[in-house]
Amino acid sequence: MKLKSVMVALSAIGTLAIGGVVFSTDNSVVEVKIGPSLSSNLETQRQQDIIVILEDQAQLAGADLLTKKEARGRFVAEELKKKARMQEPLVAFLKENGFTFQRFYIANMIAVDNVSVEMIRELAARPDVRKVIANPAIRNVVTPDVGFDGGEDKGVGIGENIKSTGAADVWTNQKTRGAGMVVAGQDTGVQWNHPALIRQYRGNNGDSVDHSYSWHDAIRSPISGGTNKCGYDTKVPCDDDQHGTHTMGTMVGDDGGMNQVGMAPDAKWIACRNMDAGVGRPSTYLECFEWFLAPYPQGADPLTGDPTKAPNVINNSWGCPASENCEGNEFAPVLEALYRAGIMVVVSAGNAGSACGTINDQPATHSRWTFSVGAHNHRTGSIASFSSRGPSTLDGEIGPDLTAPGVDVRSTIPGDGYAGSMWSGTSMAGPHVAGAVALLWSAQPSLVGKVEETVALLESTAVGKTTTQACGEVPGTDIPNNTFGFGHLNIKAAVEKAVAGMPTP
């Protein structure tokens, strides 16, 4: 690529003004602003896909003063959009030099394709740039997380995993199954017309189907290098693997007959595909998070998104690992934005156990803004051997928050089928909690959008579990500990406590 800009020759110290922009010429300053994973690859990969994080980020704490989720969502979206206007000088620079790029407003970031080493350093030298990080293709572990035998399980009514959380008791005792709530999943996609999912799909009103604000495909071109059975930039929900359909089923699945596999079967669902046959990028994950904050029709300008159509809770059964050049902190402002908007972000802790300190992939490492879930065996109550243990390698906090069923979990799969034997992983555990949040907020609407209070309720009502394993200098006999967190999910107790102790709005 022939660059139209004047390249900056970096001297040892000082600054240099070019075209009205003052650049740092201090090599040490510039190098610090280049993420470590990106920096380590510069000599071997002369052209890189990157994400530029701008210095000026939105301050969103004012959302906490608002009591209604919709008001919080509007406030956060507008503040973020205003801050994104600060991208204009950098956008002009990128256009001038012929780069392909994608702007984000959920955090003040721009993804830029095929950037030379010299240009990466020039971008890092800009005063309006805080950090330049890698945007690698990431091979996620999808189907299966731990193993899958390929067989189909026979329907038995309410799944034992669902019963073990107390969800069925909530249906009976509180007369609620999640009505009025919207759950979301970013994953490999979803078979939207699966018999156990079609009724709950928000895009289906019973008479007609409109996918505009209920489905988004962040995979507009190949990432994995191969072909994709769903194609790209799809306007209709499709699952190019099986993982997304399985996780969605655990949140809301119910065919009205012998296949009651979901926690909140009267909630609605929406979804975003963030991987190309299991391969994603930080930018595709960012795009899904941005779409969830304010959904918009496929192909429309993200700035036209409607925050009143945002989900209540998002399930994230994926990870962005440092081993594949995810820098470690790029999702922090994004997750904070969703938190401030009153959207609960549930994340799977990871399958790197049983060693301590194995909660090491984003977004689970961001304990301040997310709710992380480990996996236990619902038949025995024991922790799954693969379930990642805390503390978080990012912030050192205890994790997971709690555990949920994650061993041999029966749920929906594409082709109108069901599978359970060997479907094991924290990917299977997380959706139980996302569905539980829908049940809790449906039963006690005064909690809607109040993420901090919801976290406290789920943690205080969990069935405490101890272990002989001590991690991060936290004894396994303590509660919380770094194996089970606060213990097993107990949504029955959480709902009962909420209904008894909080006024109905």
VOGU-3710 file (C-alpha; in Angstrom, 3 decimals, decimal comma):
1> mklksvmval> 0,000/0,000/0,000  1,297/3,452/-0,909  0,779/5,733/2,053  -0,396/9,259/1,415  0,527/10,426/4,910  3,925/11,661/5,933  5,564/8,839/7,865  6,980/9,720/11,255  10,658/9,104/11,784  10,832/8,322/15,479
11> saigtlaigg> 13,705/9,892/17,310  14,798/9,095/20,836  12,694/11,740/22,609  10,396/14,691/21,949  7,404/15,414/19,745  6,723/16,170/16,114  3,791/18,093/14,612  2,479/16,873/11,243  -0,693/18,188/9,697  -1,747/19,759/12,986
21> vvfstdnsvv> -1,386/16,488/14,942  1,359/16,268/17,541  3,079/12,885/17,553  5,360/11,495/20,222  8,830/10,737/18,954  9,854/8,913/22,110  10,435/5,293/21,123  9,780/4,063/24,652  6,387/5,780/24,774  5,388/4,407/21,378
31> evkigpslss> 6,439/0,848/22,204  4,483/0,884/25,492  1,353/1,772/23,543  1,713/-1,327/21,351  0,123/-4,359/23,018  2,551/-7,125/24,023  1,011/-9,811/21,792  1,064/-7,497/18,806  4,580/-6,318/19,605  5,925/-9,864/19,846
41> nletqrqqdi> 4,695/-10,617/16,324  5,864/-7,485/14,557  9,165/-8,893/13,369  7,702/-12,105/11,961  4,395/-10,759/10,630  4,984/-7,498/8,828  1,273/-6,927/8,136  -1,214/-7,187/11,004  -4,920/-6,796/11,668  -5,209/-4,491/14,651
51> iviledqaql> -7,580/-2,641/16,966  -6,811/0,965/17,803  -8,090/2,017/21,238  -8,514/5,762/21,479  -7,352/7,716/24,501  -10,689/9,364/25,240  -13,255/6,899/26,590  -16,801/7,628/27,784  -17,562/8,074/31,476  -20,720/6,094/32,178
61> agadlltkke> -21,143/6,064/35,959  -24,000/8,567/35,597  -26,172/5,677/34,428  -26,164/4,369/37,991  -28,380/7,297/39,019  -31,159/6,028/36,747  -33,525/3,383/38,072  -35,122/1,996/34,901  -33,207/-0,311/32,556  -34,454/1,398/29,386
71> argrfvaeel> -33,348/4,810/30,674  -29,953/3,406/31,582  -29,591/1,830/28,160  -30,439/5,064/26,357  -28,049/7,064/28,540  -25,157/4,680/27,965  -25,737/4,421/24,210  -25,923/8,191/23,765  -22,828/8,873/25,870  -20,876/6,286/23,913
81> kkkarmqepl> -22,021/7,665/20,562  -21,006/11,195/21,580  -17,558/9,988/22,560  -17,162/8,093/19,288  -17,277/11,423/17,440  -13,736/11,889/18,717  -12,698/9,277/16,129  -13,071/11,689/13,214  -9,414/12,832/12,914  -8,209/9,230/12,995
91> vaflkengft> -10,942/8,157/10,561  -9,846/10,875/8,142  -6,251/9,631/8,435  -7,273/6,033/7,747  -9,392/7,022/4,748  -6,582/9,155/3,358  -4,268/6,168/3,450  -6,743/3,715/1,917  -7,235/1,428/4,912  -10,193/-0,895/5,417
101> fqrfyianmi> -11,523/-0,374/8,921  -14,536/-0,830/11,186  -15,605/1,741/13,758  -17,055/0,817/17,158  -18,842/3,056/19,608  -19,524/0,600/22,461  -15,933/1,477/23,263  -13,959/4,146/21,442  -12,131/1,708/19,144  -11,444/1,125/15,467
111> avdnvsvemi> -10,445/-2,207/13,914  -8,027/-1,763/10,995  -7,029/-4,459/8,497  -3,617/-5,274/7,052  -1,426/-2,655/8,727  2,337/-2,507/8,294  4,806/-2,437/11,172  5,717/1,141/10,320  2,101/2,265/10,301  1,389/0,477/13,585
121> relaarpdvr> 4,149/2,539/15,174  2,850/5,701/13,563  -0,627/5,049/14,909  0,784/4,372/18,375  2,599/7,716/18,241  -0,657/9,653/17,909  -1,762/11,495/21,064  -5,389/10,466/20,512  -4,417/6,767/20,660  -4,163/4,946/23,976
131> kvianpairn> -3,235/1,484/22,726  -2,781/-0,533/19,549  -3,546/-4,225/20,000  -3,873/-7,357/17,896  -7,103/-8,483/16,227  -6,197/-12,143/15,665  -8,296/-15,011/14,369  -9,074/-17,143/17,431  -9,895/-20,836/17,295  -12,498/-21,389/20,008
141> vvtpdvgfdg> -13,296/-24,813/21,387  -16,907/-25,274/20,401  -18,569/-28,639/19,717  -17,845/-30,355/21,900  -16,359/-28,575/24,901  -15,194/-31,822/26,460  -16,746/-34,567/24,374  -19,785/-35,597/22,322  -20,792/-39,128/21,409  -23,015/-38,124/18,481
151> gedkgvgige> -26,080/-39,901/19,869  -29,545/-38,468/20,453  -31,095/-38,675/23,913  -34,738/-39,602/24,376  -37,025/-36,911/25,773  -37,898/-37,343/29,441  -39,773/-34,149/30,263  -38,007/-31,674/32,566  -34,261/-32,266/32,502  -32,646/-33,389/35,741
161> nikstgaadv> -30,077/-30,615/35,354  -32,905/-28,050/35,237  -34,593/-29,565/38,293  -31,334/-29,521/40,244  -31,129/-25,708/40,052  -34,631/-25,224/41,492  -35,977/-23,776/38,229  -38,921/-26,178/37,999  -39,912/-25,208/41,546  -39,957/-21,556/40,471
171> wtnqktrgag> -42,295/-22,431/37,599  -44,692/-24,117/40,010  -44,422/-21,956/43,118  -44,061/-18,514/41,561  -46,141/-19,164/38,442  -43,406/-17,718/36,238  -41,258/-19,259/33,534  -39,406/-16,135/32,455  -42,181/-14,266/30,642  -41,330/-10,691/29,723
181> mvvagqdtgv> -37,566/-11,248/29,680  -35,171/-11,470/26,723  -32,044/-13,625/26,805  -29,250/-13,358/24,260  -26,409/-15,548/23,108  -23,345/-14,738/21,047  -21,998/-17,997/19,753  -21,965/-20,117/16,573  -25,531/-19,104/15,714  -28,877/-20,770/16,431
191> qwnhpalirq> -31,350/-22,943/14,553  -34,164/-20,473/15,085  -36,984/-22,789/13,996  -35,990/-25,722/16,196  -39,207/-27,147/17,721  -38,014/-26,250/21,221  -36,883/-22,714/20,265  -39,200/-21,330/17,580  -41,952/-20,231/19,971  -39,470/-18,318/22,126
201> yrgnngdsvd> -37,694/-16,525/19,248  -38,413/-12,806/19,547  -38,492/-12,444/15,780  -41,514/-14,772/15,637  -44,787/-13,163/16,720  -46,847/-16,237/15,904  -48,245/-14,841/12,660  -45,090/-13,690/10,894  -41,322/-13,643/11,303  -39,106/-10,550/11,292
211> hsyswhdair> -35,404/-11,070/12,012  -34,522/-7,348/11,984  -33,806/-6,808/15,667  -33,537/-10,419/16,827  -30,640/-11,780/14,795  -27,258/-10,366/13,827  -24,420/-11,983/11,909  -21,007/-10,492/12,684  -19,382/-12,928/10,218  -19,612/-11,092/6,923
221> spisggtnkc> -16,640/-12,765/5,248  -14,472/-15,843/5,877  -12,222/-15,908/8,929  -11,452/-19,616/9,188  -10,082/-19,858/5,641  -12,628/-22,413/4,520  -16,266/-22,395/3,539  -19,202/-22,042/5,902  -22,394/-24,056/5,591  -24,450/-21,052/6,698
231> gydtkvpcdd> -22,685/-18,644/4,373  -21,840/-15,101/5,461  -23,695/-11,935/6,368  -26,830/-14,009/6,831  -30,213/-12,358/7,246  -31,783/-15,460/8,805  -30,461/-17,189/11,951  -28,277/-20,195/11,261  -25,892/-22,308/13,361  -22,703/-23,280/11,520
241> dqhgthtmgt> -21,758/-25,658/14,335  -24,036/-26,967/17,112  -22,777/-25,063/20,119  -25,005/-21,983/19,886  -28,196/-23,992/19,508  -27,241/-26,151/22,488  -26,512/-23,204/24,774  -29,708/-21,398/23,738  -31,720/-24,506/24,490  -30,440/-24,540/28,065
251> mvgddggmnq> -31,662/-20,986/28,499  -35,180/-21,271/27,029  -35,710/-24,638/25,264  -39,146/-26,294/25,496  -41,054/-28,046/22,706  -44,272/-28,195/24,735  -43,892/-31,937/25,150  -41,184/-34,246/26,442  -38,267/-31,905/25,815  -38,212/-29,305/28,565
261> vgmapdakwi> -34,519/-28,500/28,443  -34,467/-24,779/29,293  -34,401/-22,742/32,490  -36,786/-19,967/31,396  -39,013/-21,435/28,655  -41,356/-18,432/28,458  -38,563/-15,897/27,940  -37,752/-14,656/24,440  -34,329/-15,022/22,809  -32,152/-13,128/20,341
271> acrnmdagvg> -28,708/-14,068/19,044  -25,547/-12,914/17,301  -23,101/-15,168/15,444  -19,560/-14,239/16,502  -17,553/-17,108/14,995  -16,903/-18,562/11,558  -17,026/-22,327/12,146  -15,465/-21,800/15,559  -13,020/-19,053/14,567  -13,683/-15,529/15,803
281> rpstylecfe> -11,848/-12,258/16,332  -11,980/-9,666/19,081  -13,684/-7,419/16,521  -16,509/-9,930/15,910  -17,060/-10,282/19,650  -17,085/-6,485/19,967  -19,621/-6,242/17,160  -21,990/-8,657/18,878  -21,698/-6,829/22,193  -22,408/-3,531/20,418
291> wflapypqga> -25,439/-5,013/18,666  -26,788/-6,324/21,974  -26,463/-2,858/23,541  -28,676/-1,396/20,794  -29,908/-3,879/18,149  -30,314/-2,798/14,521  -31,321/-4,585/11,300  -28,618/-6,521/9,480  -26,683/-4,151/7,243  -27,902/-0,976/8,951
301> dpltgdptka> -25,699/1,662/10,578  -24,933/0,593/14,168  -25,504/4,202/15,265  -29,198/3,739/14,427  -29,534/0,893/16,940  -32,414/0,873/19,415  -31,355/0,340/23,065  -34,970/-0,373/24,049  -34,634/-3,647/22,115  -31,581/-4,754/24,139
311> pnvinnswgc> -31,742/-8,091/25,975  -31,843/-8,441/29,751  -29,022/-10,966/29,967  -26,298/-12,194/27,599  -24,745/-15,658/27,705  -21,125/-15,948/26,566  -19,871/-19,531/26,255  -16,590/-18,566/24,569  -13,190/-17,219/25,477  -10,585/-14,905/24,012
321> pasencegne> -7,258/-16,417/25,149  -3,853/-14,845/25,527  -2,441/-17,975/23,899  -3,962/-16,738/20,639  -2,831/-13,133/21,092  -5,864/-11,699/22,871  -4,186/-8,904/24,815  -6,046/-9,279/28,117  -7,961/-6,059/28,783  -9,538/-4,944/25,523
331> fapvlealyr> -13,070/-5,893/26,586  -13,070/-3,965/29,881  -14,777/-0,779/28,595  -17,247/-2,837/26,569  -18,273/-4,961/29,533  -18,549/-1,894/31,738  -20,875/-0,277/29,200  -23,216/-3,277/29,269  -23,100/-3,394/33,072  -23,965/0,309/33,328
341> agimvvvsag> -26,790/-0,227/30,821  -28,368/-2,781/33,153  -27,567/-5,799/30,984  -26,210/-8,805/32,869  -23,241/-10,460/31,161  -22,900/-14,136/32,116  -19,632/-15,811/31,109  -18,284/-19,357/31,228  -15,229/-19,605/33,477  -13,328/-21,873/31,087
351> nagsacgtin> -12,311/-25,525/30,754  -8,663/-25,267/31,798  -9,027/-26,885/35,254  -8,277/-28,528/37,544  -5,258/-26,372/38,355  -5,568/-23,106/40,258  -5,407/-19,788/38,427  -6,961/-21,140/35,239  -9,638/-18,463/34,785  -7,370/-16,907/32,217
361> dqpathsrwt> -9,469/-15,974/29,156  -11,555/-12,912/28,518  -14,350/-12,148/29,222  -14,362/-14,394/32,319  -11,256/-12,692/33,710  -13,172/-9,397/34,073  -14,764/-10,194/37,419  -15,905/-6,602/38,044  -18,258/-6,453/35,069  -19,240/-10,090/34,441
371> fsvgahnhrt> -20,737/-13,051/36,297  -18,558/-16,116/35,787  -19,829/-19,686/36,016  -17,947/-22,900/36,712  -19,301/-26,400/36,093  -20,419/-29,100/38,502  -22,000/-32,522/38,001  -25,699/-32,181/38,812  -25,930/-35,872/39,703  -23,124/-35,908/42,272
381> gsiasfssrg> -22,645/-32,240/43,147  -18,902/-32,536/42,576  -16,903/-29,981/40,677  -16,128/-30,931/37,085  -12,452/-31,762/36,707  -12,150/-29,441/33,689  -13,840/-26,435/35,345  -11,404/-23,501/35,558  -10,412/-22,389/39,030  -9,662/-18,907/40,295
391> pstldgeigp> -8,294/-16,505/41,024  -8,702/-14,483/37,838  -5,353/-14,080/36,126  -6,344/-10,518/35,172  -7,445/-8,967/38,455  -6,690/-11,650/41,061  -10,292/-11,818/42,259  -11,970/-14,986/43,501  -13,790/-16,900/40,795  -15,992/-18,350/39,533
401> dltapgvdvr> -18,972/-16,550/41,089  -20,768/-19,886/41,404  -21,184/-23,187/39,578  -24,060/-24,693/37,584  -24,696/-28,029/35,869  -22,055/-28,592/33,210  -21,650/-32,363/32,858  -23,780/-34,389/30,406  -26,199/-31,538/29,803  -29,069/-32,408/27,477
411> stipgdgyag> -30,231/-29,648/25,149  -31,187/-28,734/21,591  -28,972/-29,284/18,548  -29,498/-28,348/14,880  -31,625/-30,681/12,823  -34,516/-30,519/15,318  -32,612/-32,865/17,606  -31,418/-33,147/21,185  -28,168/-34,361/22,656  -26,760/-34,641/26,112
421> smwsgtsmag> -24,399/-37,524/26,711  -20,851/-36,112/26,784  -21,996/-32,508/26,236  -19,926/-31,150/29,061  -18,154/-27,882/29,736  -18,530/-24,539/31,447  -20,191/-23,574/28,144  -23,053/-25,783/29,289  -23,041/-24,308/32,818  -23,210/-20,613/31,909
431> phvagavall> -26,590/-20,773/30,116  -28,200/-22,153/33,276  -27,342/-18,910/35,039  -28,433/-16,704/32,126  -31,801/-18,476/32,157  -31,919/-18,175/35,941  -31,550/-14,396/35,690  -34,538/-14,317/33,322  -36,574/-16,283/35,872  -35,486/-14,030/38,721
441> wsaqpslvgk> -36,252/-10,770/36,920  -39,575/-12,099/35,652  -40,588/-13,067/39,193  -39,373/-9,776/40,699  -39,504/-6,993/38,083  -38,030/-4,441/40,496  -34,689/-6,200/39,919  -34,674/-5,678/36,150  -31,469/-3,899/35,145  -30,049/-3,995/38,666
451> veetvalles> -27,021/-6,152/38,006  -25,198/-5,564/41,280  -28,237/-6,497/43,377  -28,851/-9,553/41,195  -25,284/-10,761/41,647  -25,615/-10,378/45,414  -28,848/-12,389/45,429  -27,462/-15,239/43,347  -24,324/-15,422/45,471  -26,076/-15,192/48,844
461> tavgktttqa> -28,565/-17,942/47,988  -26,148/-20,376/46,356  -25,706/-23,748/48,042  -22,289/-23,293/49,616  -19,679/-25,886/48,680  -16,232/-26,452/50,100  -13,237/-28,373/48,821  -9,810/-29,539/49,873  -8,295/-27,478/47,065  -6,820/-24,132/48,109
471> cgevpgtdip> -6,219/-21,618/45,328  -4,777/-18,147/45,526  -4,188/-18,457/49,260  -7,950/-18,886/49,761  -8,709/-22,081/51,714  -11,144/-24,427/50,034  -13,092/-24,432/53,274  -13,918/-20,750/52,813  -17,038/-19,590/51,026  -16,489/-18,202/48,480
481> nntfgfghln> -13,541/-20,258/47,306  -11,754/-20,470/43,977  -13,295/-23,799/42,995  -17,047/-23,382/43,547  -17,197/-19,657/44,193  -20,250/-19,176/46,414  -21,485/-22,681/45,564  -24,177/-24,288/43,411  -26,790/-22,150/41,651  -30,070/-22,198/43,603
491> ikaavekava> -32,574/-20,117/41,679  -35,494/-21,277/43,826  -33,945/-19,692/46,900  -32,936/-16,558/45,006  -36,446/-15,989/43,679  -38,048/-16,651/47,055  -35,719/-14,161/48,737  -36,344/-11,556/46,042  -40,115/-11,904/46,102  -40,247/-11,799/49,902
501> gmptp> -37,821/-8,948/50,401  -38,353/-6,478/47,555  -41,399/-4,402/46,563  -43,033/-4,960/43,199  -42,709/-1,798/41,074
//
